[in-house]
Each structure stands twice: as C-alpha cells, then as structure tokens.
Amino acid sequence: MHLARVIGTVVATAKVPSLEGHRLLVVQPLDEEGRDSGSPLVAVDTVSAAPGQVVFFVRGREAASSLPEKFTPCDAAIVGIPDEVTWEEI
C-alpha cells in the first residue's frame, strides 16, 4: 500500500464494462516524508476520494482485486482515505 495525493480527474468516453460506475483519478505518489515521489498515475477510485485528499492506493493484482469484477484491467486503485497522516523523523 502506498500514499498519494489526488491531483485530478480523468474523463473517459468509453470504458471496459467492469469499470463502468467507477471514477478515474490522477494521483501523485508521496514518499516517506510526504513529498512528491515519481510521476503521477491514474487510479480507479473505490472510496469516493476528492481532489487534494491524501489516499492509500495499491498496484498490480491487488488493484484489480479491490474491484467487484476480479479480472478488471486495472493497475492502480485507491482503497482508503487515512484520517490522519503524520511524518516523523526516525
């Protein structure tokens, strides 16, 4: 599971049937200190996240497994919204 910030939405005029009814959001992965890390990516929203929110996301097979149809062609999915995130120096 990884942390990211929602930075945008994607509008798709056509989707595979297993993605119908699910929003696609652009997320910016975050590192251990809450800074941007890597390139933004598109993730299926399973928790009704909003722009600006910090979210948990999963990739690969775990992303597809988070959807009702287990064989959905999906590489990233938002699976949680943390109540609070604290970055501390260790």
N, CA, C and O atoms as a printed pandas DataFrame, in Angstrom:
     atom_number atom_name residue_name chain_id  residue_number  x_coord  y_coord  z_coord
0              1         N          MET        A               1    0.844   -1.159    0.000
1              2        CA          MET        A               1    0.000    0.000    0.000
2              3         C          MET        A               1    0.896    1.231    0.000
3              4         O          MET        A               1    1.935    1.268    0.660
4              5         N          HIS        A               2    0.466    2.242   -0.761
5              6        CA          HIS        A               2    1.258    3.460   -0.919
6              7         C          HIS        A               2    0.383    4.671   -0.623
7              8         O          HIS        A               2   -0.843    4.601   -0.711
8              9         N          LEU        A               3    1.025    5.781   -0.272
9             10        CA          LEU        A               3    0.301    7.030   -0.072
10            11         C          LEU        A               3    0.433    7.895   -1.313
11            12         O          LEU        A               3    1.463    7.888   -1.987
12            13         N          ALA        A               4   -0.630    8.642   -1.604
13            14        CA          ALA        A               4   -0.622    9.575   -2.732
14            15         C          ALA        A               4   -1.589   10.704   -2.421
15            16         O          ALA        A               4   -2.395   10.613   -1.495
16            17         N          ARG        A               5   -1.496   11.778   -3.215
17            18        CA          ARG        A               5   -2.436   12.882   -3.114
18            19         C          ARG        A               5   -3.219   12.937   -4.425
19            20         O          ARG        A               5   -2.637   12.822   -5.504
20            21         N          VAL        A               6   -4.524   13.110   -4.333
21            22        CA          VAL        A               6   -5.357   13.213   -5.529
22            23         C          VAL        A               6   -5.134   14.590   -6.142
23            24         O          VAL        A               6   -5.307   15.611   -5.476
24            25         N          ILE        A               7   -4.743   14.611   -7.433
25            26        CA          ILE        A               7   -4.450   15.892   -8.078
26            27         C          ILE        A               7   -5.327   16.163   -9.296
27            28         O          ILE        A               7   -5.209   17.225   -9.907
28            29         N          GLY        A               8   -6.197   15.236   -9.659
29            30        CA          GLY        A               8   -7.046   15.498  -10.816
30            31         C          GLY        A               8   -7.990   14.353  -11.108
31            32         O          GLY        A               8   -7.986   13.326  -10.430
32            33         N          THR        A               9   -8.797   14.554  -12.127
33            34        CA          THR        A               9   -9.744   13.538  -12.557
34            35         C          THR        A               9   -9.506   13.205  -14.029
35            36         O          THR        A               9   -8.887   13.975  -14.763
36            37         N          VAL        A              10  -10.008   12.049  -14.442
37            38        CA          VAL        A              10   -9.897   11.619  -15.828
38            39         C          VAL        A              10  -11.314   11.413  -16.347
39            40         O          VAL        A              10  -12.146   10.804  -15.675
40            41         N          VAL        A              11  -11.584   11.922  -17.549
41            42        CA          VAL        A              11  -12.871   11.691  -18.190
42            43         C          VAL        A              11  -12.648   10.696  -19.315
43            44         O          VAL        A              11  -11.842   10.935  -20.214
44            45         N          ALA        A              12  -13.366    9.577  -19.264
45            46        CA          ALA        A              12  -13.243    8.542  -20.287
46            47         C          ALA        A              12  -14.589    8.395  -20.993
47            48         O          ALA        A              12  -15.606    8.141  -20.349
48            49         N          THR        A              13  -14.593    8.552  -22.302
49            50        CA          THR        A              13  -15.845    8.419  -23.041
50            51         C          THR        A              13  -16.235    6.960  -23.220
51            52         O          THR        A              13  -17.400    6.647  -23.467
52            53         N          ALA        A              14  -15.271    6.080  -23.097
53            54        CA          ALA        A              14  -15.552    4.640  -23.192
54            55         C          ALA        A              14  -14.678    3.913  -22.183
55            56         O          ALA        A              14  -13.498    4.225  -22.027
56            57         N          LYS        A              15  -15.268    2.942  -21.500
57            58        CA          LYS        A              15  -14.547    2.127  -20.520
58            59         C          LYS        A              15  -14.917    0.673  -20.743
59            60         O          LYS        A              15  -15.956    0.367  -21.327
60            61         N          VAL        A              16  -14.059   -0.220  -20.273
61            62        CA          VAL        A              16  -14.440   -1.625  -20.267
62            63         C          VAL        A              16  -15.628   -1.758  -19.311
63            64         O          VAL        A              16  -15.715   -1.002  -18.343
64            65         N          PRO        A              17  -16.537   -2.694  -19.555
65            66        CA          PRO        A              17  -17.734   -2.808  -18.715
66            67         C          PRO        A              17  -17.455   -2.931  -17.217
67            68         O          PRO        A              17  -18.240   -2.436  -16.408
68            69         N          SER        A              18  -16.364   -3.574  -16.834
69            70        CA          SER        A              18  -16.082   -3.758  -15.403
70            71         C          SER        A              18  -15.659   -2.464  -14.705
71            72         O          SER        A              18  -15.615   -2.420  -13.476
72            73         N          LEU        A              19  -15.346   -1.412  -15.463
73            74        CA          LEU        A              19  -15.000   -0.122  -14.864
74            75         C          LEU        A              19  -16.163    0.864  -14.883
75            76         O          LEU        A              19  -16.044    1.963  -14.341
76            77         N          GLU        A              20  -17.284    0.491  -15.495
77            78        CA          GLU        A              20  -18.446    1.378  -15.517
78            79         C          GLU        A              20  -18.875    1.680  -14.081
79            80         O          GLU        A              20  -18.942    0.783  -13.240
80            81         N          GLY        A              21  -19.164    2.950  -13.815
81            82        CA          GLY        A              21  -19.591    3.349  -12.480
82            83         C          GLY        A              21  -18.453    3.691  -11.532
83            84         O          GLY        A              21  -18.699    4.108  -10.400
84            85         N          HIS        A              22  -17.220    3.523  -11.970
85            86        CA          HIS        A              22  -16.061    3.862  -11.142
86            87         C          HIS        A              22  -15.363    5.083  -11.729
87            88         O          HIS        A              22  -15.155    5.170  -12.939
88            89         N          ARG        A              23  -15.000    6.030  -10.852
89            90        CA          ARG        A              23  -14.270    7.211  -11.314
90            91         C          ARG        A              23  -12.794    6.882  -11.465
91            92         O          ARG        A              23  -12.268    5.994  -10.794
92            93         N          LEU        A              24  -12.141    7.605  -12.348
93            94        CA          LEU        A              24  -10.698    7.504  -12.525
94            95         C          LEU        A              24  -10.093    8.816  -12.049
95            96         O          LEU        A              24  -10.503    9.889  -12.491
96            97         N          LEU        A              25   -9.118    8.733  -11.147
97            98        CA          LEU        A              25   -8.480    9.920  -10.591
98            99         C          LEU        A              25   -6.986    9.893  -10.865
99           100         O          LEU        A              25   -6.381    8.826  -10.963
100          101         N          VAL        A              26   -6.400   11.069  -10.988
101          102        CA          VAL        A              26   -4.949   11.200  -11.121
102          103         C          VAL        A              26   -4.388   11.393   -9.724
103          104         O          VAL        A              26   -4.826   12.283   -8.995
104          105         N          VAL        A              27   -3.420   10.565   -9.346
105          106        CA          VAL        A              27   -2.804   10.666   -8.026
106          107         C          VAL        A              27   -1.298   10.884   -8.165
107          108         O          VAL        A              27   -0.661   10.372   -9.085
108          109         N          GLN        A              28   -0.753   11.647   -7.239
109          110        CA          GLN        A              28    0.687   11.894   -7.165
110          111         C          GLN        A              28    1.231   11.099   -5.994
111          112         O          GLN        A              28    0.944   11.427   -4.843
112          113         N          PRO        A              29    2.025   10.040   -6.265
113          114        CA          PRO        A              29    2.607    9.273   -5.154
114          115         C          PRO        A              29    3.457   10.171   -4.245
115          116         O          PRO        A              29    4.060   11.145   -4.696
116          117         N          LEU        A              30    3.489    9.820   -2.959
117          118        CA          LEU        A              30    4.243   10.568   -1.960
118          119         C          LEU        A              30    5.314    9.677   -1.342
119          120         O          LEU        A              30    5.132    8.465   -1.234
120          121         N          ASP        A              31    6.430   10.278   -0.938
121          122        CA          ASP        A              31    7.483    9.500   -0.285
122          123         C          ASP        A              31    7.226    9.441    1.215
123          124         O          ASP        A              31    6.169    9.858    1.690
124          125         N          GLU        A              32    8.203    8.920    1.960
125          126        CA          GLU        A              32    8.057    8.722    3.402
126          127         C          GLU        A              32    7.912   10.025    4.168
127          128         O          GLU        A              32    7.469   10.023    5.316
128          129         N          GLU        A              33    8.279   11.139    3.545
129          130        CA          GLU        A              33    8.199   12.438    4.216
130          131         C          GLU        A              33    7.067   13.300    3.669
131          132         O          GLU        A              33    6.955   14.473    4.025
132          133         N          GLY        A              34    6.228   12.732    2.809
133          134        CA          GLY        A              34    5.090   13.465    2.282
134          135         C          GLY        A              34    5.375   14.318    1.065
135          136         O          GLY        A              34    4.534   15.119    0.658
136          137         N          ARG        A              35    6.562   14.154    0.473
137          138        CA          ARG        A              35    6.914   14.904   -0.731
138          139         C          ARG        A              35    6.542   14.102   -1.967
139          140         O          ARG        A              35    6.472   12.874   -1.924
140          141         N          ASP        A              36    6.302   14.809   -3.077
141          142        CA          ASP        A              36    6.016   14.140   -4.344
142          143         C          ASP        A              36    7.138   13.179   -4.675
143          144         O          ASP        A              36    8.315   13.487   -4.486
144          145         N          SER        A              37    6.759   12.003   -5.175
145          146        CA          SER        A              37    7.738   10.966   -5.484
146          147         C          SER        A              37    7.329   10.272   -6.777
147          148         O          SER        A              37    6.336    9.546   -6.812
148          149         N          GLY        A              38    8.091   10.494   -7.828
149          150        CA          GLY        A              38    7.779    9.850   -9.093
150          151         C          GLY        A              38    6.711   10.590   -9.876
151          152         O          GLY        A              38    6.332   11.713   -9.546
152          153         N          SER        A              39    6.240    9.931  -10.915
153          154        CA          SER        A              39    5.259   10.528  -11.819
154          155         C          SER        A              39    3.835   10.257  -11.358
155          156         O          SER        A              39    3.563    9.229  -10.738
156          157         N          PRO        A              40    2.927   11.179  -11.661
157          158        CA          PRO        A              40    1.517   10.933  -11.362
158          159         C          PRO        A              40    1.010    9.721  -12.146
159          160         O          PRO        A              40    1.579    9.358  -13.176
160          161         N          LEU        A              41   -0.060    9.100  -11.652
161          162        CA          LEU        A              41   -0.656    7.964  -12.343
162          163         C          LEU        A              41   -2.161    7.999  -12.175
163          164         O          LEU        A              41   -2.690    8.710  -11.319
164          165         N          VAL        A              42   -2.845    7.223  -13.003
165          166        CA          VAL        A              42   -4.301    7.141  -12.952
166          167         C          VAL        A              42   -4.683    5.933  -12.105
167          168         O          VAL        A              42   -4.136    4.843  -12.275
168          169         N          ALA        A              43   -5.629    6.139  -11.190
169          170        CA          ALA        A              43   -6.090    5.057  -10.315
170          171         C          ALA        A              43   -7.616    5.032  -10.292
171          172         O          ALA        A              43   -8.271    6.071  -10.374
172          173         N          VAL        A              44   -8.163    3.838  -10.181
173          174        CA          VAL        A              44   -9.607    3.677  -10.040
174          175         C          VAL        A              44   -9.982    4.050   -8.609
175          176         O          VAL        A              44   -9.357    3.582   -7.657
176          177         N          ASP        A              45  -11.000    4.890   -8.460
177          178        CA          ASP        A              45  -11.434    5.337   -7.143
178          179         C          ASP        A              45  -12.497    4.395   -6.594
179          180         O          ASP        A              45  -13.589    4.296   -7.154
180          181         N          THR        A              46  -12.185    3.702   -5.500
181          182        CA          THR        A              46  -13.155    2.792   -4.880
182          183         C          THR        A              46  -13.718    3.350   -3.577
183          184         O          THR        A              46  -14.534    2.697   -2.926
184          185         N          VAL        A              47  -13.283    4.571   -3.182
185          186        CA          VAL        A              47  -13.672    5.114   -1.873
186          187         C          VAL        A              47  -14.235    6.534   -1.926
187          188         O          VAL        A              47  -14.408    7.155   -0.878
188          189         N          SER        A              48  -14.519    7.054   -3.092
189          190        CA          SER        A              48  -15.054    8.418   -3.263
190          191         C          SER        A              48  -14.100    9.483   -2.742
191          192         O          SER        A              48  -14.488   10.353   -1.963
192          193         N          ALA        A              49  -12.850    9.405   -3.179
193          194        CA          ALA        A              49  -11.841   10.389   -2.794
194          195         C          ALA        A              49  -12.101   11.707   -3.529
195          196         O          ALA        A              49  -12.761   11.735   -4.568
196          197         N          ALA        A              50  -11.567   12.799   -2.968
197          198        CA          ALA        A              50  -11.745   14.125   -3.545
198          199         C          ALA        A              50  -10.382   14.743   -3.864
199          200         O          ALA        A              50   -9.378   14.382   -3.250
200          201         N          PRO        A              51  -10.347   15.672   -4.820
201          202        CA          PRO        A              51   -9.093   16.345   -5.127
202          203         C          PRO        A              51   -8.477   16.974   -3.880
203          204         O          PRO        A              51   -9.173   17.588   -3.071
204          205         N          GLY        A              52   -7.161   16.814   -3.739
205          206        CA          GLY        A              52   -6.438   17.351   -2.592
206          207         C          GLY        A              52   -6.297   16.392   -1.432
207          208         O          GLY        A              52   -5.457   16.611   -0.558
208          209         N          GLN        A              53   -7.100   15.324   -1.393
209          210        CA          GLN        A              53   -7.022   14.366   -0.290
210          211         C          GLN        A              53   -5.813   13.460   -0.431
211          212         O          GLN        A              53   -5.391   13.127   -1.538
212          213         N          VAL        A              54   -5.260   13.065    0.716
213          214        CA          VAL        A              54   -4.230   12.031    0.751
214          215         C          VAL        A              54   -4.965   10.698    0.828
215          216         O          VAL        A              54   -5.913   10.545    1.598
216          217         N          VAL        A              55   -4.517    9.726    0.017
217          218        CA          VAL        A              55   -5.198    8.432   -0.073
218          219         C          VAL        A              55   -4.188    7.295   -0.028
219          220         O          VAL        A              55   -2.995    7.492   -0.258
220          221         N          PHE        A              56   -4.690    6.099    0.272
221          222        CA          PHE        A              56   -3.919    4.869    0.119
222          223         C          PHE        A              56   -4.237    4.309   -1.264
223          224         O          PHE        A              56   -5.391    4.333   -1.691
224          225         N          PHE        A              57   -3.227    3.809   -1.963
225          226        CA          PHE        A              57   -3.509    3.116   -3.211
226          227         C          PHE        A              57   -2.659    1.862   -3.310
227          228         O          PHE        A              57   -1.589    1.764   -2.709
228          229         N          VAL        A              58   -3.158    0.906   -4.084
229          230        CA          VAL        A              58   -2.445   -0.338   -4.331
230          231         C          VAL        A              58   -2.241   -0.478   -5.827
231          232         O          VAL        A              58   -2.938    0.145   -6.628
232          233         N          ARG        A              59   -1.271   -1.309   -6.190
233          234        CA          ARG        A              59   -0.953   -1.505   -7.609
234          235         C          ARG        A              59   -0.992   -2.980   -7.950
235          236         O          ARG        A              59   -1.005   -3.838   -7.068
236          237         N          GLY        A              60   -1.011   -3.262   -9.243
237          238        CA          GLY        A              60   -0.938   -4.635   -9.723
238          239         C          GLY        A              60   -2.177   -5.448   -9.420
239          240         O          GLY        A              60   -3.296   -4.938   -9.475
240          241         N          ARG        A              61   -1.975   -6.714   -9.099
241          242        CA          ARG        A              61   -3.073   -7.640   -8.858
242          243         C          ARG        A              61   -3.974   -7.188   -7.710
243          244         O          ARG        A              61   -5.183   -7.415   -7.745
244          245         N          GLU        A              62   -3.389   -6.550   -6.694
245          246        CA          GLU        A              62   -4.177   -6.056   -5.574
246          247         C          GLU        A              62   -5.175   -4.991   -6.037
247          248         O          GLU        A              62   -6.283   -4.905   -5.507
248          249         N          ALA        A              63   -4.784   -4.185   -7.021
249          250        CA          ALA        A              63   -5.688   -3.161   -7.545
250          251         C          ALA        A              63   -6.898   -3.805   -8.206
251          252         O          ALA        A              63   -8.033   -3.406   -7.947
252          253         N          ALA        A              64   -6.667   -4.783   -9.047
253          254        CA          ALA        A              64   -7.777   -5.474   -9.713
254          255         C          ALA        A              64   -8.646   -6.206   -8.695
255          256         O          ALA        A              64   -9.864   -6.274   -8.863
256          257         N          SER        A              65   -8.043   -6.749   -7.647
257          258        CA          SER        A              65   -8.795   -7.483   -6.624
258          259         C          SER        A              65   -9.671   -6.575   -5.774
259          260         O          SER        A              65  -10.591   -7.055   -5.113
260          261         N          SER        A              66   -9.407   -5.276   -5.777
261          262        CA          SER        A              66  -10.206   -4.352   -4.970
262          263         C          SER        A              66  -11.550   -4.026   -5.616
263          264         O          SER        A              66  -12.401   -3.392   -4.992
264          265         N          LEU        A              67  -11.743   -4.453   -6.853
265          266        CA          LEU        A              67  -12.986   -4.182   -7.575
266          267         C          LEU        A              67  -13.884   -5.416   -7.573
267          268         O          LEU        A              67  -13.394   -6.536   -7.433
268          269         N          PRO        A              68  -15.194   -5.219   -7.728
269          270        CA          PRO        A              68  -16.105   -6.375   -7.711
270          271         C          PRO        A              68  -15.777   -7.420   -8.776
271          272         O          PRO        A              68  -15.822   -8.618   -8.497
272          273         N          GLU        A              69  -15.450   -6.986   -9.979
273          274        CA          GLU        A              69  -15.089   -7.911  -11.057
274          275         C          GLU        A              69  -13.585   -8.158  -10.945
275          276         O          GLU        A              69  -12.792   -7.251  -11.198
276          277         N          LYS        A              70  -13.187   -9.359  -10.573
277          278        CA          LYS        A              70  -11.789   -9.654  -10.250
278          279         C          LYS        A              70  -10.835   -9.604  -11.446
279          280         O          LYS        A              70   -9.622   -9.517  -11.254
280          281         N          PHE        A              71  -11.352   -9.657  -12.666
281          282        CA          PHE        A              71  -10.471   -9.634  -13.831
282          283         C          PHE        A              71  -10.561   -8.309  -14.570
283          284         O          PHE        A              71  -10.524   -8.272  -15.800
284          285         N          THR        A              72  -10.678   -7.231  -13.823
285          286        CA          THR        A              72  -10.714   -5.892  -14.392
286          287         C          THR        A              72   -9.305   -5.469  -14.790
287          288         O          THR        A              72   -8.373   -5.641  -14.004
288          289         N          PRO        A              73   -9.126   -4.919  -15.991
289          290        CA          PRO        A              73   -7.800   -4.456  -16.400
290          291         C          PRO        A              73   -7.459   -3.138  -15.687
291          292         O          PRO        A              73   -7.734   -2.051  -16.195
292          293         N          CYS        A              74   -6.863   -3.263  -14.515
293          294        CA          CYS        A              74   -6.599   -2.111  -13.658
294          295         C          CYS        A              74   -5.224   -2.286  -13.020
295          296         O          CYS        A              74   -4.910   -3.354  -12.494
296          297         N          ASP        A              75   -4.412   -1.242  -13.066
297          298        CA          ASP        A              75   -3.073   -1.329  -12.492
298          299         C          ASP        A              75   -2.932   -0.574  -11.174
299          300         O          ASP        A              75   -1.978   -0.808  -10.432
300          301         N          ALA        A              76   -3.873    0.335  -10.868
301          302        CA          ALA        A              76   -3.807    1.082   -9.608
302          303         C          ALA        A              76   -5.225    1.378   -9.140
303          304         O          ALA        A              76   -6.101    1.698   -9.943
304          305         N          ALA        A              77   -5.442    1.267   -7.829
305          306        CA          ALA        A              77   -6.755    1.552   -7.259
306          307         C          ALA        A              77   -6.605    2.239   -5.910
307          308         O          ALA        A              77   -5.767    1.853   -5.094
308          309         N          ILE        A              78   -7.418    3.251   -5.684
309          310        CA          ILE        A              78   -7.468    3.926   -4.394
310          311         C          ILE        A              78   -8.343    3.087   -3.482
311          312         O          ILE        A              78   -9.501    2.816   -3.801
312          313         N          VAL        A              79   -7.789    2.672   -2.338
313          314        CA          VAL        A              79   -8.508    1.756   -1.455
314          315         C          VAL        A              79   -8.762    2.314   -0.058
315          316         O          VAL        A              79   -9.390    1.642    0.760
316          317         N          GLY        A              80   -8.295    3.516    0.234
317          318        CA          GLY        A              80   -8.518    4.063    1.565
318          319         C          GLY        A              80   -8.194    5.541    1.653
319          320         O          GLY        A              80   -7.429    6.082    0.855
320          321         N          ILE        A              81   -8.797    6.177    2.644
321          322        CA          ILE        A              81   -8.524    7.579    2.952
322          323         C          ILE        A              81   -8.129    7.630    4.423
323          324         O          ILE        A              81   -8.964    7.383    5.294
324          325         N          PRO        A              82   -6.862    7.947    4.715
325          326        CA          PRO        A              82   -6.449    7.977    6.123
326          327         C          PRO        A              82   -7.088    9.150    6.864
327          328         O          PRO        A              82   -7.301   10.220    6.295
328          329         N          ASP        A              83   -7.391    8.928    8.145
329          330        CA          ASP        A              83   -7.928   10.003    8.973
330          331         C          ASP        A              83   -6.856   11.049    9.262
331          332         O          ASP        A              83   -7.134   12.246    9.332
332          333         N          GLU        A              84   -5.631   10.570    9.427
333          334        CA          GLU        A              84   -4.529   11.468    9.755
334          335         C          GLU        A              84   -3.233   10.846    9.277
335          336         O          GLU        A              84   -3.050    9.632    9.358
336          337         N          VAL        A              85   -2.327   11.687    8.775
337          338        CA          VAL        A              85   -1.005   11.210    8.369
338          339         C          VAL        A              85    0.010   12.083    9.084
339          340         O          VAL        A              85   -0.048   13.310    9.004
340          341         N          THR        A              86    0.940   11.446    9.783
341          342        CA          THR        A              86    1.996   12.159   10.488
342          343         C          THR        A              86    3.335   11.646   10.006
343          344         O          THR        A              86    3.608   10.448   10.067
344          345         N          TRP        A              87    4.162   12.544    9.532
345          346        CA          TRP        A              87    5.503   12.151    9.115
346          347         C          TRP        A              87    6.467   12.586   10.200
347          348         O          TRP        A              87    6.584   13.770   10.515
348          349         N          GLU        A              88    7.163   11.598   10.773
349          350        CA          GLU        A              88    8.103   11.885   11.844
350          351         C          GLU        A              88    9.487   11.425   11.439
351          352         O          GLU        A              88    9.646   10.446   10.709
352          353         N          GLU        A              89   10.481   12.141   11.919
353          354        CA          GLU        A              89   11.864   11.740   11.688
354          355         C          GLU        A              89   12.205   10.611   12.636
355          356         O          GLU        A              89   11.902   10.679   13.828
356          357         N          ILE        A              90   12.833    9.577   12.115
357          358        CA          ILE        A              90   13.220    8.438   12.960
358          359         C          ILE        A              90   14.710    8.430   13.171
359          360         O          ILE        A              90   15.232    7.549   13.854
